[in-house]
Amino acid sequence: MISCQVALYPLATKEFEKVIVDALEAIQPLKEQGLTIEVGAMSTILKGTDDIVWQGIRMLYEKSSENGQQIVLNVQMSNECGCDI
C-alpha cells in the first residue's frame, strides 16, 4: 500500500482548469481497481496498491501532457503516511 500527493500545473495555457479536470477524469476508472482519489483545492491524494497508484500517476502525466501540453507534475510518495485506508 502506498499513498501519494500530486499537484498538476499546466503551463502556457489559459485553459489550465480543463487540463486538470480532463486528467482527473482519465484516472476515475481506476477506482474500480482499488485506487482511492481525494481531490483537494491544491492537490490530489492517491492511495492504493503500488501498481495501481503508479498506473494512476502515469495516466495523469500522459493525459495532461498530450498534444504537446507543457506541464509540471509534482509527486510525493509514501509507504507510511496516509496509508490507513
Secondary structure, DSSP 8 states (H G I E B T S, - for coil): -EEEEEEEEE-S-S-HHHHHHHHHHHHGGGGGGT-EEEE-SS-EEEEE-HHHHHHHHHHHHHHHTGGG--EEEEEEEESSTT---
